[in-house]
Amino acid sequence: MTEEQKVARRAFLVTAAVGAGTVGAMSLAGPASAAIEKPSQVPATKSVAPLPEGLVGSDWRWVKLESGHGRTTGNVRADDGTTGTFRSTPLDAGAHLHVISFTDGTLIAIGSGLTQGAYAVVGGTGRYAGVTGAYTATQSPLGRYGEGTSEFTLALRSA
């Protein structure tokens, strides 16, 4: 292929890519009249229950995994009476992923420390969708059949 053919081919591919992108953007936007014809919709205001400020864990267990790392599991009760489950999974560099699941939503956090540490909330679902913040955890896990405990002090903010 000559240099002239390479330049012509490159120009054609760039033009085709720009055209495809334009068509795609226009299809996402829809017809121009759609915004005028539809009545404006005001989002419904939803009543949001206050977020818990503390959790107490029971049945806190540390289970050794085949990799040699450990996973912590247990039950939690929030200061607002909500109950749920807890699971901690080890990540690289000593970090841990916490998943706290309630019937009305889930909190997901990352931090460090097996027995004591600070954790940043990185996501949530249900009641906790859009929640940000952090918490400190003091955990006392026991062996597989132990009755360990934990305490969490939460500082959460609604979106």
Backbone as a chain_set.jsonl record, in Angstrom:
{"seq": "MTEEQKVARRAFLVTAAVGAGTVGAMSLAGPASAAIEKPSQVPATKSVAPLPEGLVGSDWRWVKLESGHGRTTGNVRADDGTTGTFRSTPLDAGAHLHVISFTDGTLIAIGSGLTQGAYAVVGGTGRYAGVTGAYTATQSPLGRYGEGTSEFTLALRSA", "coords": {"N": [[0.847, -1.156, 0.0], [0.624, 2.158, -0.894], [1.973, 5.282, 0.371], [0.215, 7.384, -0.087], [-2.211, 6.01, -0.364], [-2.45, 5.0, 2.214], [-2.818, 7.362, 3.717], [-5.238, 8.257, 2.611], [-6.906, 6.153, 3.36], [-6.78, 6.33, 6.169], [-7.96, 8.871, 6.538], [-10.536, 8.322, 5.609], [-11.387, 6.408, 7.557], [-11.323, 7.94, 9.915], [-13.263, 9.884, 9.301], [-15.518, 8.228, 9.038], [-15.707, 7.244, 11.659], [-16.224, 9.59, 13.126], [-18.659, 10.302, 11.99], [-20.265, 8.088, 12.73], [-20.224, 8.397, 15.474], [-21.598, 10.815, 15.725], [-24.153, 10.135, 14.749], [-24.846, 8.249, 16.697], [-24.895, 9.86, 19.018], [-26.984, 11.578, 18.349], [-29.102, 9.771, 18.264], [-29.307, 9.061, 20.923], [-30.109, 11.453, 22.038], [-32.62, 11.81, 20.976], [-35.64, 12.93, 19.244], [-35.763, 16.432, 18.445], [-38.107, 17.732, 19.072], [-39.127, 16.318, 21.193], [-38.483, 17.182, 23.763], [-39.963, 19.475, 23.96], [-42.609, 18.66, 23.637], [-43.154, 16.962, 25.81], [-44.454, 17.119, 29.083], [-42.942, 18.87, 31.8], [-41.29, 17.038, 34.305], [-41.355, 16.808, 37.719], [-39.198, 15.581, 40.113], [-40.287, 13.194, 42.505], [-40.49, 13.863, 45.95], [-38.881, 12.044, 48.337], [-39.356, 10.512, 51.472], [-36.816, 10.261, 53.731], [-35.47, 8.066, 55.998], [-33.733, 8.679, 59.059], [-30.206, 8.11, 59.137], [-28.368, 5.413, 60.643], [-26.253, 5.857, 63.55], [-24.635, 4.212, 64.904], [-23.482, 0.819, 65.209], [-23.825, -2.437, 66.543], [-22.169, -5.436, 66.811], [-22.679, -8.975, 66.831], [-22.011, -12.478, 67.436], [-19.573, -12.61, 66.133], [-17.224, -13.809, 63.985], [-14.098, -15.179, 63.006], [-12.879, -16.579, 60.158], [-10.617, -18.767, 58.738], [-9.32, -18.663, 55.49], [-8.597, -20.655, 52.535], [-6.469, -19.434, 51.292], [-4.953, -18.548, 53.338], [-5.522, -16.122, 54.376], [-7.979, -14.336, 56.344], [-11.524, -14.224, 56.925], [-14.077, -12.207, 58.218], [-17.193, -12.611, 59.793], [-20.573, -11.881, 60.811], [-23.409, -10.779, 62.831], [-25.341, -7.768, 62.793], [-26.693, -4.986, 64.621], [-28.346, -2.044, 64.283], [-28.456, 1.264, 65.777], [-30.956, 2.231, 65.291], [-32.59, 0.102, 65.425], [-32.619, -1.596, 63.23], [-31.688, -4.706, 61.805], [-29.057, -6.837, 60.564], [-26.528, -8.387, 58.468], [-22.965, -8.965, 58.478], [-19.947, -8.911, 56.611], [-16.537, -9.333, 56.045], [-13.922, -9.026, 53.767], [-10.622, -9.809, 52.906], [-8.344, -7.654, 51.197], [-5.657, -6.664, 48.983], [-2.55, -5.441, 50.414], [-3.21, -5.218, 53.132], [-5.737, -4.105, 53.361], [-9.324, -4.116, 53.86], [-12.485, -5.196, 52.689], [-15.651, -4.236, 53.56], [-18.933, -5.419, 53.874], [-22.054, -4.572, 54.728], [-25.12, -5.743, 55.247], [-28.508, -4.996, 55.221], [-32.091, -5.463, 55.554], [-33.241, -3.399, 54.181], [-31.283, -2.33, 52.562], [-27.762, -2.008, 51.594], [-24.496, -1.354, 52.839], [-21.26, -0.521, 51.676], [-17.837, -0.637, 52.291], [-14.361, 0.346, 52.503], [-11.299, -0.212, 54.151], [-8.711, -0.326, 56.687], [-7.222, -2.604, 59.006], [-7.66, -5.275, 61.143], [-8.744, -5.751, 63.715], [-9.147, -3.166, 64.753], [-9.937, -0.133, 63.106], [-10.256, 2.375, 60.497], [-12.756, 3.16, 58.138], [-13.846, 3.896, 54.841], [-16.887, 4.741, 53.379], [-17.886, 3.467, 50.366], [-19.998, 2.936, 48.75], [-23.476, 2.04, 48.274], [-26.727, 0.473, 48.565], [-30.319, 0.49, 48.075], [-31.83, 1.881, 50.901], [-29.417, 3.052, 51.517], [-28.328, 4.028, 49.211], [-26.272, 6.228, 47.497], [-25.223, 7.229, 49.835], [-22.592, 8.677, 51.708], [-19.505, 8.839, 53.556], [-17.864, 7.809, 56.601], [-16.544, 5.377, 58.951], [-15.574, 4.102, 62.164], [-14.274, 1.057, 63.352], [-14.329, -1.342, 65.889], [-13.382, -4.436, 66.465], [-13.852, -7.692, 67.78], [-13.247, -10.498, 66.924], [-13.788, -14.004, 67.263], [-12.771, -17.465, 67.123], [-13.938, -19.923, 64.693], [-16.352, -20.895, 65.874], [-16.844, -19.046, 67.791], [-18.047, -16.389, 69.988], [-17.776, -13.61, 69.215], [-17.61, -9.956, 69.318], [-18.512, -6.61, 68.18], [-18.14, -3.066, 67.546], [-19.33, -0.232, 65.861], [-18.809, 3.069, 64.908], [-20.555, 5.35, 63.237], [-20.408, 7.868, 60.684], [-22.326, 9.071, 58.621], [-23.593, 10.486, 55.554], [-26.396, 11.578, 53.737], [-27.152, 11.542, 50.234]], "CA": [[0.0, 0.0, 0.0], [1.441, 3.37, -0.992], [1.762, 6.281, 1.419], [-0.984, 8.133, -0.454], [-3.354, 5.156, -0.06], [-2.542, 4.933, 3.665], [-3.392, 8.627, 4.182], [-6.641, 8.28, 2.196], [-7.62, 5.177, 4.183], [-6.868, 6.901, 7.505], [-8.952, 9.947, 6.478], [-11.851, 7.687, 5.499], [-11.729, 5.796, 8.835], [-11.611, 9.015, 10.871], [-14.548, 10.468, 8.92], [-16.545, 7.247, 9.369], [-15.832, 7.188, 13.115], [-16.891, 10.821, 13.556], [-20.052, 10.199, 11.55], [-20.942, 7.103, 13.566], [-20.391, 9.018, 16.79], [-22.647, 11.832, 15.618], [-25.432, 9.426, 14.649], [-25.11, 7.676, 18.016], [-25.27, 10.941, 19.942], [-28.306, 12.066, 17.972], [-30.11, 8.777, 18.632], [-29.482, 9.141, 22.367], [-30.814, 12.693, 22.356], [-34.007, 11.693, 20.532], [-36.065, 14.036, 18.394], [-35.672, 17.751, 19.065], [-39.42, 18.137, 19.553], [-39.52, 15.515, 22.353], [-38.357, 17.979, 24.982], [-41.013, 20.485, 23.96], [-43.911, 18.023, 23.731], [-43.351, 16.292, 27.088], [-44.555, 18.029, 30.218], [-41.797, 18.732, 32.693], [-41.569, 16.16, 35.421], [-40.652, 17.16, 38.943], [-38.973, 14.344, 40.851], [-41.036, 13.068, 43.748], [-39.687, 13.978, 47.156], [-39.07, 10.844, 49.137], [-39.051, 10.654, 52.886], [-35.645, 9.452, 54.032], [-35.303, 7.806, 57.428], [-32.388, 9.041, 59.518], [-29.218, 7.034, 59.038], [-27.859, 5.018, 61.959], [-24.975, 6.424, 63.988], [-23.837, 3.164, 65.511], [-23.837, -0.589, 65.021], [-23.242, -3.384, 67.479], [-22.102, -6.744, 66.182], [-22.648, -10.171, 67.672], [-21.686, -13.705, 66.706], [-18.457, -12.189, 65.292], [-16.354, -14.97, 63.781], [-13.006, -15.086, 62.054], [-12.749, -17.874, 59.486], [-9.42, -18.811, 57.905], [-9.558, -19.098, 54.12], [-7.539, -21.512, 51.978], [-5.328, -18.59, 50.92], [-4.233, -18.174, 54.543], [-6.16, -14.914, 54.886], [-9.179, -14.618, 57.117], [-12.75, -13.479, 56.642], [-14.879, -12.01, 59.415], [-18.632, -12.57, 59.547], [-21.346, -11.693, 62.028], [-24.706, -10.114, 62.757], [-25.28, -6.395, 63.29], [-27.926, -4.308, 65.015], [-28.141, -0.6, 64.252], [-29.108, 1.968, 66.878], [-32.358, 2.495, 64.943], [-33.305, -1.162, 65.539], [-32.456, -2.415, 62.028], [-30.723, -5.787, 61.962], [-28.503, -7.306, 59.306], [-25.346, -9.246, 58.523], [-21.678, -8.328, 58.187], [-18.912, -9.766, 56.017], [-15.296, -8.64, 55.713], [-13.076, -9.802, 52.869], [-9.312, -9.174, 52.794], [-7.841, -7.194, 49.909], [-4.202, -6.513, 49.023], [-1.909, -4.412, 51.225], [-3.803, -5.104, 54.45], [-7.065, -3.478, 53.325], [-10.461, -5.024, 53.975], [-13.757, -4.773, 52.12], [-16.768, -4.537, 54.452], [-20.278, -5.41, 53.306], [-23.037, -4.624, 55.805], [-26.392, -5.921, 54.543], [-29.751, -4.896, 55.974], [-33.224, -5.802, 54.698], [-33.595, -2.232, 53.376], [-30.146, -1.833, 51.788], [-26.42, -2.492, 51.893], [-23.38, -0.414, 52.878], [-19.998, -1.115, 51.253], [-16.754, 0.238, 52.74], [-12.991, -0.169, 52.413], [-10.421, 0.372, 55.155], [-7.648, -1.219, 57.141], [-7.267, -3.012, 60.394], [-8.487, -6.454, 61.383], [-9.511, -5.584, 64.947], [-9.516, -1.758, 64.866], [-9.576, 0.578, 61.894], [-11.143, 3.382, 59.913], [-13.279, 2.69, 56.866], [-14.556, 4.873, 54.014], [-18.039, 4.181, 52.684], [-17.682, 3.66, 48.926], [-21.211, 2.688, 47.991], [-24.603, 1.496, 48.997], [-27.93, 0.173, 47.797], [-31.552, 0.686, 48.834], [-31.838, 3.045, 51.793], [-28.07, 3.595, 51.602], [-27.868, 4.456, 47.882], [-25.774, 7.597, 47.487], [-24.688, 7.616, 51.138], [-21.138, 8.797, 51.799], [-19.056, 9.006, 54.927], [-16.832, 6.925, 57.128], [-16.821, 4.846, 60.274], [-14.51, 3.379, 62.839], [-14.722, -0.266, 63.781], [-13.575, -2.077, 66.894], [-13.884, -5.796, 66.311], [-13.263, -8.736, 68.619], [-13.697, -11.783, 66.385], [-13.25, -15.219, 67.857], [-12.641, -18.543, 66.153], [-15.073, -20.319, 63.864], [-17.585, -21.052, 66.637], [-16.785, -18.099, 68.897], [-19.108, -15.402, 70.145], [-17.116, -12.313, 69.223], [-18.464, -8.769, 69.254], [-17.936, -5.465, 67.473], [-18.831, -1.786, 67.646], [-19.052, 0.667, 64.758], [-19.272, 4.445, 65.083], [-20.791, 5.798, 61.866], [-20.599, 9.279, 60.339], [-22.848, 8.94, 57.261], [-24.333, 11.61, 54.988], [-27.268, 11.247, 52.603], [-26.854, 12.266, 48.99]], "C": [[0.904, 1.233, 0.0], [1.1, 4.316, 0.151], [0.49, 7.074, 1.156], [-2.248, 7.332, -0.124], [-3.566, 5.044, 1.457], [-3.201, 6.189, 4.23], [-4.876, 8.687, 3.837], [-7.462, 7.32, 3.059], [-7.823, 5.718, 5.592], [-7.918, 8.003, 7.548], [-10.363, 9.377, 6.4], [-12.283, 7.111, 6.851], [-12.066, 6.847, 9.894], [-12.968, 9.629, 10.576], [-15.69, 9.522, 9.283], [-16.77, 7.179, 10.875], [-16.55, 8.423, 13.652], [-18.363, 10.778, 13.174], [-20.847, 9.234, 12.408], [-21.189, 7.665, 14.96], [-21.498, 10.05, 16.788], [-24.02, 11.181, 15.558], [-25.804, 8.832, 16.002], [-25.556, 8.724, 19.011], [-26.662, 11.461, 19.624], [-29.39, 11.07, 18.368], [-30.343, 8.771, 20.14], [-30.292, 10.367, 22.758], [-32.279, 12.612, 21.979], [-34.383, 12.884, 19.666], [-36.055, 15.359, 19.158], [-37.008, 18.178, 19.65], [-39.829, 17.399, 20.825], [-39.467, 16.33, 23.638], [-39.471, 19.003, 25.084], [-42.369, 19.843, 24.223], [-44.18, 17.393, 25.095], [-43.498, 17.329, 28.196], [-43.365, 17.809, 31.147], [-42.2, 17.892, 33.895], [-40.717, 16.588, 36.608], [-40.451, 15.882, 39.731], [-39.735, 14.35, 42.172], [-40.079, 13.168, 44.931], [-39.948, 12.742, 48.002], [-38.648, 11.118, 50.574], [-37.901, 9.708, 53.214], [-35.523, 9.311, 55.543], [-33.89, 8.213, 57.834], [-31.452, 7.839, 59.449], [-28.703, 6.678, 60.423], [-26.516, 5.668, 62.263], [-24.075, 5.371, 64.612], [-24.38, 1.788, 65.203], [-23.158, -1.39, 66.117], [-23.298, -4.747, 66.808], [-22.06, -7.862, 67.194], [-22.348, -11.368, 66.79], [-20.539, -13.446, 65.724], [-17.453, -13.322, 65.195], [-15.28, -14.669, 62.751], [-12.801, -16.469, 61.482], [-11.529, -17.819, 58.578], [-9.768, -19.368, 56.53], [-8.406, -19.963, 53.639], [-6.292, -20.711, 51.623], [-4.473, -18.234, 52.127], [-4.779, -16.896, 55.156], [-7.404, -15.304, 55.671], [-10.335, -13.734, 56.707], [-13.512, -13.38, 57.957], [-16.344, -11.944, 59.016], [-19.344, -12.35, 60.88], [-22.689, -11.071, 61.747], [-24.563, -8.711, 63.323], [-26.679, -5.908, 63.664], [-27.611, -2.827, 65.07], [-28.877, 0.046, 65.409], [-30.545, 2.363, 66.558], [-33.191, 1.214, 64.964], [-33.174, -2.077, 64.337], [-31.417, -3.497, 62.284], [-30.239, -6.249, 60.591], [-27.313, -8.213, 59.532], [-24.119, -8.463, 58.088], [-20.748, -9.365, 57.578], [-17.72, -8.899, 55.664], [-14.448, -9.567, 54.859], [-11.735, -9.099, 52.739], [-8.983, -8.805, 51.35], [-6.323, -7.119, 50.007], [-3.791, -5.409, 49.989], [-2.599, -4.18, 52.569], [-5.161, -4.43, 54.497], [-8.147, -4.55, 53.423], [-11.688, -4.383, 53.343], [-14.845, -5.199, 53.092], [-18.072, -4.445, 53.677], [-21.242, -5.61, 54.47], [-24.406, -4.625, 55.14], [-27.561, -5.882, 55.513], [-30.892, -5.285, 55.035], [-33.588, -4.64, 53.779], [-32.42, -1.64, 52.61], [-28.825, -2.36, 52.305], [-25.432, -1.34, 51.897], [-22.112, -1.159, 52.493], [-18.889, -0.133, 51.62], [-15.41, -0.459, 52.578], [-12.16, 0.552, 53.46], [-9.376, -0.629, 55.571], [-7.836, -1.543, 58.606], [-8.194, -4.184, 60.605], [-9.331, -6.279, 62.638], [-9.932, -4.138, 65.181], [-9.107, -1.059, 63.584], [-10.626, 1.58, 61.485], [-11.512, 2.926, 58.512], [-14.022, 3.808, 56.157], [-15.695, 4.164, 53.3], [-17.886, 4.503, 51.201], [-18.932, 3.382, 48.103], [-22.307, 2.137, 48.871], [-25.762, 1.222, 48.061], [-29.14, 0.453, 48.677], [-31.526, 1.973, 49.626], [-30.493, 3.753, 51.817], [-27.503, 4.015, 50.242], [-27.458, 5.923, 47.952], [-25.199, 8.075, 48.801], [-23.166, 7.673, 51.059], [-20.77, 8.912, 53.273], [-17.998, 7.997, 55.303], [-17.309, 6.345, 58.45], [-15.565, 4.236, 60.85], [-15.098, 2.082, 63.356], [-13.771, -0.817, 64.825], [-14.175, -3.47, 66.914], [-13.125, -6.754, 67.219], [-13.742, -10.088, 68.112], [-13.053, -12.936, 67.137], [-13.176, -16.278, 66.775], [-13.952, -18.899, 65.484], [-16.383, -20.414, 64.654], [-17.626, -20.107, 67.84], [-17.956, -17.143, 68.911], [-18.457, -14.028, 70.26], [-18.11, -11.174, 69.107], [-17.772, -7.679, 68.447], [-18.764, -4.217, 67.77], [-18.369, -0.906, 66.498], [-19.605, 2.033, 65.109], [-19.336, 5.059, 63.695], [-20.924, 7.317, 61.772], [-21.026, 9.293, 58.871], [-23.61, 10.182, 56.864], [-25.152, 11.132, 53.815], [-26.873, 12.079, 51.407], [-27.817, 13.411, 48.8]], "O": [[1.834, 1.332, 0.8], [0.072, 4.169, 0.812], [-0.238, 7.399, 2.094], [-3.239, 7.897, 0.34], [-4.701, 4.998, 1.932], [-4.047, 6.098, 5.12], [-5.687, 9.112, 4.658], [-8.587, 7.64, 3.444], [-8.91, 5.587, 6.156], [-8.695, 8.067, 8.5], [-11.279, 9.885, 7.047], [-13.429, 7.304, 7.256], [-12.993, 6.659, 10.682], [-13.749, 9.871, 11.496], [-16.723, 9.967, 9.783], [-17.912, 7.068, 11.321], [-17.395, 8.309, 14.541], [-19.22, 11.18, 13.961], [-21.984, 9.527, 12.778], [-22.243, 7.432, 15.553], [-22.258, 10.148, 17.752], [-24.948, 11.621, 16.237], [-26.963, 8.906, 16.409], [-26.499, 8.499, 19.769], [-27.437, 11.754, 20.534], [-30.483, 11.474, 18.766], [-31.457, 8.505, 20.591], [-31.076, 10.32, 23.706], [-33.109, 13.279, 22.597], [-33.549, 13.744, 19.386], [-36.308, 15.396, 20.363], [-37.037, 18.918, 20.634], [-40.787, 17.808, 21.482], [-40.326, 16.175, 24.506], [-39.882, 19.361, 26.187], [-43.193, 20.406, 24.944], [-45.339, 17.298, 25.499], [-42.75, 18.305, 28.24], [-42.85, 16.697, 31.261], [-43.303, 18.022, 34.426], [-39.497, 16.71, 36.497], [-41.415, 15.163, 39.998], [-39.818, 15.368, 42.859], [-38.981, 12.613, 44.898], [-41.091, 12.434, 48.338], [-37.702, 11.861, 50.836], [-38.002, 8.5, 53.0], [-35.48, 10.302, 56.273], [-32.957, 8.101, 57.039], [-31.862, 6.701, 59.676], [-28.609, 7.547, 61.29], [-25.744, 5.988, 61.359], [-22.886, 5.611, 64.825], [-25.575, 1.609, 64.968], [-22.058, -1.059, 66.559], [-24.34, -5.161, 66.301], [-21.484, -7.726, 68.274], [-22.42, -11.29, 65.563], [-20.527, -13.991, 64.62], [-16.893, -13.75, 66.204], [-15.525, -13.99, 61.754], [-12.576, -17.427, 62.222], [-11.417, -16.923, 57.741], [-10.422, -20.404, 56.412], [-7.35, -19.999, 54.271], [-5.183, -21.243, 51.649], [-3.385, -17.679, 51.971], [-4.527, -16.613, 56.327], [-7.824, -16.461, 55.658], [-10.14, -12.628, 56.204], [-13.586, -14.345, 58.718], [-16.699, -11.303, 58.027], [-18.78, -12.603, 61.945], [-23.07, -10.858, 60.596], [-23.761, -8.482, 64.227], [-27.688, -6.347, 63.113], [-26.723, -2.398, 65.807], [-29.809, -0.536, 65.964], [-31.281, 2.784, 67.45], [-34.358, 1.225, 64.573], [-33.583, -3.236, 64.41], [-30.386, -3.239, 62.906], [-30.927, -6.072, 59.585], [-27.106, -8.739, 60.626], [-24.221, -7.435, 57.419], [-20.753, -10.533, 57.966], [-17.876, -7.844, 55.05], [-14.275, -10.742, 55.182], [-11.706, -7.895, 52.484], [-9.297, -9.54, 50.414], [-5.761, -7.484, 51.04], [-4.597, -4.547, 50.337], [-2.577, -3.064, 53.09], [-5.69, -4.204, 55.585], [-7.922, -5.72, 53.116], [-11.898, -3.175, 53.453], [-14.961, -6.381, 53.418], [-18.286, -3.503, 52.914], [-21.257, -6.66, 55.113], [-24.809, -3.629, 54.539], [-27.604, -6.627, 56.492], [-30.673, -5.421, 53.832], [-34.174, -4.851, 52.717], [-32.544, -0.548, 52.057], [-28.768, -3.062, 53.315], [-25.515, -0.445, 51.056], [-21.901, -2.293, 52.923], [-18.976, 1.055, 51.308], [-15.33, -1.687, 52.525], [-12.287, 1.762, 53.646], [-9.168, -1.646, 54.911], [-8.526, -0.834, 59.339], [-9.381, -4.108, 60.288], [-10.513, -6.62, 62.635], [-10.992, -3.906, 65.763], [-8.049, -1.353, 63.028], [-11.724, 1.632, 62.039], [-10.683, 2.374, 57.788], [-14.745, 4.579, 56.788], [-15.497, 3.114, 52.689], [-17.769, 5.668, 50.822], [-18.926, 3.572, 46.887], [-22.101, 1.815, 50.041], [-25.78, 1.675, 46.917], [-29.004, 0.632, 49.887], [-31.231, 3.037, 49.082], [-30.436, 4.947, 52.111], [-26.316, 4.325, 50.14], [-28.227, 6.763, 48.42], [-24.731, 9.21, 48.889], [-22.533, 6.828, 50.426], [-21.641, 9.066, 54.129], [-17.33, 7.412, 54.451], [-18.331, 6.758, 58.997], [-14.624, 3.898, 60.132], [-16.264, 2.017, 63.745], [-12.552, -0.764, 64.66], [-15.32, -3.666, 67.323], [-11.913, -6.637, 67.399], [-14.541, -10.756, 68.769], [-11.911, -12.843, 67.587], [-13.493, -16.001, 65.618], [-14.965, -18.233, 65.698], [-17.432, -20.039, 64.13], [-18.362, -20.348, 68.796], [-18.752, -17.091, 67.973], [-18.577, -13.364, 71.289], [-19.292, -11.385, 68.835], [-16.604, -7.804, 68.079], [-19.92, -4.297, 68.185], [-17.178, -0.835, 66.194], [-20.745, 2.147, 65.559], [-18.308, 5.266, 63.049], [-21.478, 7.963, 62.661], [-20.2, 9.5, 57.981], [-24.202, 10.857, 57.706], [-24.665, 10.364, 52.984], [-26.333, 13.177, 51.543], [-27.725, 14.137, 47.81]]}, "num_chains": 1, "name": "protein.A"}
